[in-house]
């Protein structure tokens, strides 16, 4: 079970890092440009904020546990990531981005499983 949790944590960390990169540095791409137009002039601020939060969540899922430094923080970062995914669902619903809604639900389930696993099943 420990290996399964580590694999899920690593997958989440990589995915969250890619989301952070795309939201912060690839706003000129067509898909991001469409989202920016739908959201209005404040969208750059929100995209950058999401980038920072997802990067913090991704790093927090693996670094504390890997370094065995405040490993209990991993549970809180998994909960934070799950909450972040829940908050992102209404935004993607509003802008009719169906593939992203499905991805958010999957990432939420993975983060919630990591939080439960690291808290109750196999604490660090």
C-alpha positions as CSV (number, residue, x, y, z in Angstrom):
1,X,0.0,0.0,0.0
2,X,2.9,2.3,0.7
3,X,4.1,1.9,-2.9
4,X,0.7,2.6,-4.3
5,X,0.4,5.8,-2.2
6,X,3.9,6.9,-3.4
7,X,3.0,6.3,-7.0
8,X,-0.2,8.3,-6.7
9,X,1.6,11.1,-4.9
10,X,4.2,11.2,-7.7
11,X,1.6,11.2,-10.4
12,X,-0.2,14.0,-8.7
13,X,3.0,16.0,-8.2
14,X,3.9,15.7,-11.9
15,X,0.4,16.6,-13.0
16,X,0.2,19.6,-10.7
17,X,3.6,20.8,-11.8
18,X,2.4,20.7,-15.4
19,X,-0.8,22.5,-14.6
20,X,1.3,25.2,-12.8
21,X,3.6,25.6,-15.8
22,X,0.7,25.8,-18.3
23,X,-1.3,28.3,-16.2
24,X,1.7,30.5,-15.4
25,X,3.8,30.4,-18.6
26,X,1.6,29.2,-21.5
27,X,-1.2,31.7,-21.4
28,X,-0.5,32.5,-25.1
29,X,-1.5,29.0,-26.2
30,X,-4.8,28.7,-28.0
31,X,-6.7,26.8,-25.3
32,X,-5.5,29.2,-22.6
33,X,-6.2,32.2,-24.7
34,X,-9.8,31.0,-25.1
35,X,-10.1,30.6,-21.4
36,X,-8.6,34.0,-20.8
37,X,-11.1,35.6,-23.2
38,X,-14.0,33.9,-21.4
39,X,-12.9,35.0,-18.0
40,X,-12.1,38.6,-18.8
41,X,-9.3,40.9,-17.9
42,X,-8.5,39.5,-14.5
43,X,-7.9,36.1,-15.8
44,X,-4.1,36.4,-15.9
45,X,-4.1,37.1,-12.2
46,X,-6.3,34.1,-11.5
47,X,-4.3,31.8,-13.8
48,X,-1.1,32.8,-12.1
49,X,-2.7,32.3,-8.6
50,X,-3.8,28.9,-9.6
51,X,-0.3,28.1,-10.9
52,X,1.2,29.0,-7.5
53,X,-1.3,27.1,-5.5
54,X,-1.0,23.9,-7.7
55,X,2.8,24.1,-7.5
56,X,2.7,24.4,-3.7
57,X,0.3,21.4,-3.6
58,X,2.4,19.3,-5.9
59,X,5.6,20.0,-4.0
60,X,3.9,19.5,-0.7
61,X,2.7,16.0,-1.7
62,X,6.2,14.6,-2.1
63,X,8.9,16.7,-0.5
64,X,8.0,16.5,3.2
65,X,7.4,12.7,3.0
66,X,10.5,12.1,0.9
67,X,12.8,14.1,3.2
68,X,11.1,12.7,6.3
69,X,10.7,16.3,7.5
70,X,7.3,17.2,8.8
71,X,5.8,14.3,6.9
72,X,2.4,15.0,8.4
73,X,2.3,17.9,6.1
74,X,1.7,15.5,3.3
75,X,-1.8,14.8,4.5
76,X,-2.6,18.5,4.7
77,X,-1.2,19.1,1.2
78,X,-3.3,16.2,-0.1
79,X,-6.4,17.7,1.5
80,X,-5.4,21.1,0.0
81,X,-5.0,19.6,-3.4
82,X,-8.4,17.8,-3.2
83,X,-10.0,21.1,-2.2
84,X,-8.3,22.9,-5.0
85,X,-9.6,20.3,-7.5
86,X,-13.2,20.7,-6.1
87,X,-12.9,24.5,-6.4
88,X,-11.8,24.2,-10.0
89,X,-14.7,22.1,-11.1
90,X,-17.3,24.9,-11.1
91,X,-14.9,27.1,-13.2
92,X,-14.5,24.4,-15.8
93,X,-18.2,23.7,-15.8
94,X,-18.9,27.4,-16.3
95,X,-16.6,27.6,-19.3
96,X,-17.8,24.3,-20.7
97,X,-14.4,22.6,-20.6
98,X,-15.7,19.0,-20.3
99,X,-12.3,17.2,-20.5
100,X,-10.9,19.4,-17.7
101,X,-14.0,18.6,-15.5
102,X,-13.3,14.9,-15.8
103,X,-9.6,15.4,-15.1
104,X,-10.5,17.5,-12.0
105,X,-12.7,14.7,-10.7
106,X,-10.0,12.1,-11.2
107,X,-7.4,14.3,-9.5
108,X,-9.7,15.0,-6.7
109,X,-10.3,11.3,-6.1
110,X,-6.5,10.6,-6.2
111,X,-5.8,13.5,-3.8
112,X,-8.6,12.4,-1.4
113,X,-7.2,8.8,-1.5
114,X,-3.7,10.0,-0.7
115,X,-5.1,12.1,2.2
116,X,-7.0,9.2,3.6
117,X,-4.2,6.7,3.0
118,X,-1.5,8.9,4.6
119,X,-3.8,9.8,7.5
120,X,-5.6,6.5,8.4
121,X,-4.3,3.6,6.4
122,X,-0.5,4.1,6.4
123,X,0.6,7.3,8.2
124,X,4.1,8.6,7.5
